[in-house]
Amino acid sequence: MIKPRILLLSAYRSDSHAYWADWLTTHLDADWRVLELPGRYFRWRIRGNPLSWMSQLDELLAEWTPDHVLATSMVDVATLKGLVPGLAGIPVSCYFHENQFAYPVGEGQHASIDPQMVQLYAALAADEVLFNSEFNRQSFLDGVSALLKKLPDCVPEGVVEDIDYKSRWLPVPVSMPEPELEDQLDVAVEDWRATKDFSGPLILWNHRWEYDKAPERFLAMLKALKQRGVDFRLALLGARPEKTPPALLAIREHFADQVLVDGKVSRQDYWLWLKRADVVVSTAIHEFQGIAMLEASAMGCFPLVPDDLCYREQYPDVCRYPPTVDAEVLAHRLHVVWQQITRPHTPDVGIKTQWQHWLATDIARWLHREAPEPELPEEEVEPDTHATESHSINPGADLLEQMLKEQAGSLSSDSLVPEYGSSDNKTANVISLMAEASSKMPAPEPVVQQSSSVVYGGSGELSDAKSQWQQWMQLV
């Protein structure tokens, strides 16, 4: 069986994008080629990725032609198709991990229409647009609609409808430990619970320590829990920037005795802490899928999430709290849900089959799409032997062709177009003959523009420009 050839383009290899790309290339049976750029310098990445990849793509396409391109929404698909002709006719699926219309602006950042336009053009240039959640899809369409209404003029109709028609929801897969490993983890967790020295919940934070996850709200909730006298412990996981955020510093200071783990751990230890934890909390102000929450809830943690963003389509009411509540209310809610014996229904993370279906149906559809009907050759028209020189459409071109024939003897009219790789002497000779033919041409009759005071024609500079463009038309 011939495997489909898929080119995966990821312009920003951050944690979630890297996880997605690695999972696809490991679990989907295809002939993959992957081009990625480091997850830094966001503004440069989203505008500069075609420039960064030009040489690599030219080299790759010289020896390998993809059947399909799968590009993240950070990829400037429209520009890439223009700069790399080899990709122009290849079907493209554009995958949105996030969209710039619904992404909150951080401290020290400024709002810009540029990233939004890149994603809009990418969606229009793609044959298929995929989103990791319905919230992501709808917020993108709403954002495009709002943007188009602000533009001053010349805005075409049907832009949002066109994107909506070719878009759908396809989440990032959530990988789980193999059954044998999970059995080992269960035994380890039972041993740990039998010997733990605290009565309250183990609270898990496994998100990035960034502004869009609002860790300062998590800190405020912990302070409220402590005031209530709740005997809790903390597992502080998740990626953190080089400069430690103030919220994490404060948690380390105020809750040093409650922190059981703080930092990046191995994948197996990560699963172990997710199994040990009782409650996983999100205070995010931005979330398009929330893989960290999905992983934790799948491992048995009780999810406590804002009643907002993608969470509304994932978790039942009992797991969601009003996003504007204060820390005291949130702490009370956590204490209540921890004491519940029955765990809520959590989202199905068995998404592998959905991506396999995408490979088997969507890609197959592009591979077996009907070829366009071949163009029929134009009927040859017999030359009009009664035509005279006075009937010539462009006497300048005729004169140039006659002079070339006189010099070369056997040159045909096709030889008027220099081929790539022709010698400098041949090109210079054609240019010289063009100039000589131009000097022998009769001056065109003056033509007056009725709507303007400028006179075109005669022997002036504008007339010379006109005759040069006429000659250019004959050459092309």
C-alpha positions in Angstrom: 0.0 0.0 0.0 1.4 3.4 -1.0 1.5 5.8 1.9 0.3 9.4 1.4 3.1 11.9 1.3 2.3 14.7 3.8 4.4 17.8 4.5 3.8 19.1 8.0 4.7 22.8 8.5 4.8 24.1 12.1 6.1 27.7 12.4 6.2 27.7 16.2 7.4 24.6 18.0 6.1 25.3 21.5 4.9 22.6 23.9 1.4 22.0 22.5 2.4 22.4 18.9 5.4 20.0 19.4 3.2 17.5 21.2 0.7 17.5 18.3 3.3 17.2 15.6 5.2 14.4 17.3 2.0 12.5 18.0 0.8 12.7 14.4 4.1 11.6 12.9 4.3 8.7 15.3 0.7 7.4 15.2 -0.5 8.1 11.6 0.9 5.9 8.9 2.1 8.3 6.2 5.3 9.4 4.5 5.9 12.5 6.6 8.3 15.4 6.1 8.4 18.0 8.9 9.6 21.5 8.8 9.5 23.4 12.1 10.7 26.7 13.6 11.6 27.3 17.2 8.9 28.6 19.5 10.3 32.1 20.1 10.0 35.6 18.6 6.3 35.3 17.9 6.0 38.4 15.6 8.9 37.3 13.5 7.7 33.7 13.3 4.2 34.5 12.1 5.3 36.9 9.4 8.7 35.5 8.5 8.2 31.7 8.2 7.9 31.7 4.4 11.3 33.5 4.2 12.9 31.2 6.7 11.7 28.1 4.8 12.2 29.2 1.1 15.6 27.5 0.6 14.6 24.3 2.5 11.4 23.9 0.6 13.1 24.4 -2.8 15.6 21.6 -1.9 12.9 19.3 -0.5 10.5 19.7 -3.5 13.4 19.1 -5.9 13.4 15.4 -4.8 10.1 14.8 -3.1 6.6 16.1 -3.9 3.9 15.9 -1.2 0.3 14.8 -1.8 -0.9 17.1 1.0 0.3 19.9 3.2 -0.7 20.1 6.9 0.2 23.5 8.2 -0.5 25.2 11.6 -2.3 28.5 11.7 1.1 30.2 12.4 2.1 29.4 8.9 1.6 32.1 6.3 0.1 29.7 3.8 -0.9 32.4 1.2 2.6 33.9 1.0 4.2 30.5 1.0 2.1 29.3 -2.0 3.2 32.5 -3.9 6.9 32.2 -3.1 7.2 28.5 -3.6 5.5 27.6 -6.9 5.9 23.9 -6.2 3.3 24.2 -3.4 0.8 26.2 -5.3 -1.2 23.3 -6.5 -0.8 21.0 -3.4 -4.0 20.7 -1.2 -3.5 22.3 2.2 -5.2 21.6 5.6 -4.7 24.5 8.0 -4.8 23.5 11.6 -5.7 26.1 14.3 -4.3 25.4 17.7 -5.3 29.0 18.6 -6.5 32.1 16.8 -5.3 35.6 17.1 -8.7 37.1 17.3 -9.5 35.5 20.7 -5.9 35.5 22.1 -5.6 38.0 25.0 -2.9 40.7 24.8 -0.3 40.3 27.5 1.4 43.0 29.6 3.9 44.9 27.5 2.4 43.6 24.2 0.4 45.7 21.8 -2.6 44.6 19.7 -1.9 44.2 16.0 -4.0 43.4 13.0 -1.0 41.7 11.3 -1.2 38.3 12.9 -4.9 38.3 12.4 -4.5 39.0 8.7 -2.0 36.2 8.3 -4.4 33.7 9.8 -7.3 35.0 7.7 -5.3 34.7 4.5 -4.2 31.2 5.5 -7.7 30.1 6.1 -8.8 31.5 2.7 -5.8 29.9 0.9 -6.3 26.5 2.5 -8.6 23.8 1.1 -9.6 22.7 4.6 -9.6 24.5 8.0 -9.4 22.4 11.2 -9.8 23.6 14.7 -9.0 21.9 18.0 -12.3 23.0 19.6 -15.6 24.4 18.6 -14.9 27.5 20.8 -11.7 28.1 18.7 -13.6 27.7 15.5 -16.5 30.0 16.4 -14.3 32.7 18.0 -12.2 32.8 14.8 -15.2 33.2 12.6 -16.7 35.8 14.9 -13.4 37.7 15.0 -13.1 37.6 11.2 -16.6 39.0 10.9 -15.9 41.8 13.3 -12.7 42.7 11.6 -14.2 42.9 8.1 -16.9 45.2 9.4 -14.2 47.7 10.5 -12.4 47.8 7.1 -13.2 51.0 5.1 -14.1 49.6 1.7 -13.6 47.0 -1.0 -14.5 44.1 1.3 -15.9 41.1 -0.6 -19.0 39.3 0.6 -19.0 35.7 1.7 -15.6 35.5 3.3 -16.8 34.2 6.7 -19.2 31.8 4.9 -16.5 30.4 2.7 -14.3 29.6 5.7 -17.2 28.3 7.7 -18.1 25.9 4.9 -14.7 24.2 4.8 -14.0 24.2 8.5 -14.6 21.6 11.2 -13.5 20.5 14.7 -10.7 18.0 15.1 -9.0 18.1 18.6 -5.4 17.5 19.4 -5.0 13.9 20.5 -4.4 13.3 24.2 -1.9 10.5 24.8 -2.4 8.2 27.8 0.0 5.7 29.5 0.0 2.2 28.2 -2.2 -0.2 30.1 0.8 -2.0 31.7 2.3 1.3 32.9 -1.1 2.5 34.2 -1.4 -0.7 36.3 2.0 0.0 37.8 1.0 3.6 38.5 -2.2 2.5 40.3 -0.2 0.3 42.6 2.3 3.1 43.4 -0.6 5.5 44.1 -2.3 3.2 46.5 1.0 2.7 48.4 1.4 6.5 48.5 -2.1 7.2 49.8 -1.6 4.6 52.5 1.4 6.5 53.9 0.5 10.2 53.2 0.5 12.5 56.3 -2.3 15.0 55.4 -6.0 14.8 55.3 -7.0 17.3 52.7 -6.7 17.4 48.9 -3.7 17.3 46.7 -4.2 20.2 44.4 -2.6 20.1 40.9 -1.4 22.9 38.7 0.0 21.5 35.4 -0.4 24.5 33.1 2.1 27.0 31.7 3.1 29.7 34.2 2.1 32.5 31.8 -0.2 35.5 31.9 -3.0 33.8 29.9 -3.3 31.1 32.6 -3.8 33.8 35.3 -1.7 32.1 38.0 -2.3 35.1 40.3 -5.9 33.9 40.7 -4.7 30.5 41.6 -2.5 32.1 44.3 -5.5 34.1 45.7 -7.5 30.9 45.9 -4.8 29.1 47.8 -4.6 32.0 50.3 -8.4 31.7 50.8 -8.2 28.0 51.3 -5.5 28.4 54.0 -7.6 31.0 55.8 -10.4 28.3 55.9 -8.0 25.9 57.6 -8.0 23.3 54.8 -5.1 20.9 55.0 -4.1 20.7 51.4 -0.9 20.0 49.5 0.4 21.2 46.1 1.8 19.6 43.0 3.3 22.5 40.9 4.0 21.2 37.4 3.8 22.9 34.0 6.4 24.8 31.9 7.7 28.0 33.3 9.6 30.9 31.7 13.2 31.8 32.3 12.1 34.6 34.6 10.1 33.1 37.4 6.6 34.7 37.5 5.6 36.6 40.7 2.7 34.3 41.4 5.0 31.2 41.5 7.5 33.0 43.8 4.7 34.0 46.1 3.3 30.4 46.3 6.8 29.1 47.1 7.1 31.7 49.9 3.6 31.3 51.5 3.1 27.6 51.0 6.6 26.1 51.2 5.5 23.4 53.6 2.6 22.3 51.3 4.5 22.0 48.1 5.3 18.3 47.3 6.7 18.8 43.8 7.8 21.9 41.9 9.2 21.7 38.5 9.5 19.7 35.3 9.4 15.9 35.8 9.7 12.9 33.6 6.7 11.7 31.6 6.2 8.7 33.9 6.5 10.8 37.0 4.1 13.3 35.4 1.5 10.6 35.0 2.1 9.5 38.6 1.4 13.0 40.0 -1.7 13.2 38.0 -2.9 9.9 39.4 -2.1 11.1 43.0 -3.8 14.5 42.7 -7.4 15.0 43.8 -8.3 18.3 42.1 -6.9 20.0 39.1 -7.7 23.8 38.8 -7.7 26.1 35.8 -8.0 29.9 36.2 -7.2 30.5 32.6 -8.4 33.6 30.7 -7.5 31.9 27.4 -7.9 28.2 26.5 -8.7 26.8 23.1 -8.5 23.1 24.1 -6.8 22.7 27.4 -4.7 19.5 27.0 -3.3 19.7 30.5 -6.8 19.7 32.0 -7.9 16.8 29.7 -4.8 14.8 30.7 -5.5 15.3 34.4 -9.2 14.6 34.3 -8.6 11.5 32.3 -6.3 10.2 35.1 -9.0 10.7 37.7 -8.5 14.3 38.9 -11.7 16.4 39.6 -11.5 19.3 37.1 -12.5 22.8 38.4 -12.6 25.2 35.4 -14.1 28.6 34.5 -17.6 28.5 32.9 -16.0 30.0 29.7 -13.8 29.4 26.7 -13.5 25.8 25.5 -14.5 24.3 28.9 -18.2 24.8 28.3 -18.2 22.1 25.6 -16.0 19.7 27.6 -17.1 19.6 31.3 -20.5 19.3 33.0 -22.0 22.1 35.2 -20.6 20.7 38.4 -17.1 21.3 37.2 -17.5 24.9 36.1 -17.5 28.1 38.2 -18.4 31.6 37.1 -15.2 33.1 35.7 -15.7 36.4 37.6 -16.0 35.0 41.2 -13.6 36.1 43.9 -11.0 33.9 45.5 -13.2 33.1 48.5 -16.0 31.7 46.4 -13.6 29.7 44.3 -11.9 28.3 47.4 -15.3 27.2 48.8 -16.2 25.6 45.5 -12.9 23.6 45.5 -13.5 22.4 49.1 -17.0 21.2 48.2 -16.1 19.4 45.0 -13.2 17.6 46.7 -15.5 16.1 49.2 -17.7 14.6 46.5 -17.4 10.9 46.2 -18.7 10.6 42.7 -16.4 11.9 40.0 -18.1 13.7 37.1 -18.1 12.4 33.5 -15.0 13.8 31.8 -14.3 14.3 28.1 -13.4 11.3 25.9 -9.7 11.7 25.1 -9.7 8.7 22.6 -9.2 11.0 19.6 -6.7 8.8 17.8 -9.5 7.3 15.7 -10.7 10.7 14.6 -7.2 11.5 13.1 -7.0 8.1 11.6 -10.4 8.8 9.9 -9.0 12.1 8.7 -6.0 10.3 7.1 -8.3 7.6 5.6 -11.0 9.9 4.2 -9.9 13.6 3.8 -6.4 12.8 2.5 -7.7 10.0 0.3 -10.3 12.4 -1.1 -7.5 14.8 -2.2 -5.4 11.9 -3.6 -8.3 10.6 -5.7 -9.8 13.9 -6.7 -10.9 14.0 -10.3 -8.3 15.3 -12.7 -9.3 18.3 -14.7 -10.3 17.6 -18.3 -7.4 18.2 -20.7 -7.6 21.3 -22.8 -8.2 20.7 -26.4 -5.7 22.1 -28.8 -6.8 25.2 -30.6 -7.7 24.7 -34.3 -5.1 26.0 -36.6 -6.2 28.9 -38.7 -5.0 29.1 -42.3 -3.1 32.3 -42.9 -4.8 35.0 -45.0 -2.8 35.1 -48.2 -4.6 38.2 -49.3 -3.5 40.3 -46.3 -1.3 43.2 -47.0 1.2 45.1 -44.9 -1.4 47.8 -44.3 -3.5 45.3 -42.4 -0.7 44.5 -39.8 -1.8 44.8 -36.2 1.6 45.8 -35.0 4.0 47.0 -37.7 6.8 47.4 -35.1 6.8 43.7 -34.3 6.6 42.8 -38.0 9.6 45.1 -38.8 11.6 43.5 -35.9 10.8 40.0 -37.1 11.9 40.9 -40.7 15.2 42.3 -39.5 15.9 39.2 -37.4 15.2 37.0 -40.3 17.4 39.0 -42.5 20.3 38.7 -40.1 19.8 35.0 -39.0 18.3 33.7 -42.2 16.4 30.8 -40.4 15.0 32.4 -37.3 11.3 31.9 -36.8 9.0 34.2 -34.9 9.3 31.9 -31.9 12.9 33.0 -31.6 11.9 36.4 -30.6 11.5 35.2 -27.0 14.9 34.5 -25.5 15.0 31.2 -23.6 16.3 30.9 -20.0 20.0 30.2 -20.2 20.6 31.9 -23.6 23.9 33.7 -24.0 24.4 37.4 -23.3 25.4 38.0 -26.9 22.1 36.6 -28.2 20.0 38.7 -25.8 22.0 41.8 -26.5 21.6 41.3 -30.2 17.8 41.0 -29.9 17.7 44.2 -27.8 19.9 46.0 -30.4 17.6 45.0 -33.2 14.6 46.1 -31.2 16.1 49.5 -30.8 16.9 49.7 -34.5 13.4 48.6 -35.4 11.9 51.2 -33.1 13.9 54.0 -34.8 12.6 53.0 -38.2 8.9 52.8 -37.1 6.7 55.6 -38.3 5.5 57.9 -35.5 2.0 57.0 -34.4 -0.9 59.3 -35.0 -1.7 61.7 -32.1 -4.5 60.5 -29.8 -6.2 63.0 -27.5 -7.7 61.8 -24.2 -11.1 63.3 -24.1 -11.3 63.3 -20.3 -7.9 64.9 -19.7 -5.8 67.8 -20.9 -2.8 65.5 -21.5 -2.1 64.6 -25.1 -0.8 61.1 -25.8 1.0 60.5 -29.1 3.4 62.3 -31.4 7.1 62.2 -30.9 7.2 63.0 -27.1 8.3 60.8 -24.2 4.8 59.4 -23.6 4.7 58.2 -27.2 8.0 56.5 -26.9 6.7 54.7 -23.7 3.6 53.5 -25.6 5.6 52.0 -28.5 8.0 50.3 -26.0 5.0 48.7 -24.2 3.6 47.6 -27.6 6.9 45.9 -28.4 6.9 44.3 -24.9 3.5 42.9 -25.6 4.8 41.2 -28.7 7.8 39.7 -26.9 5.6 38.2 -24.1 
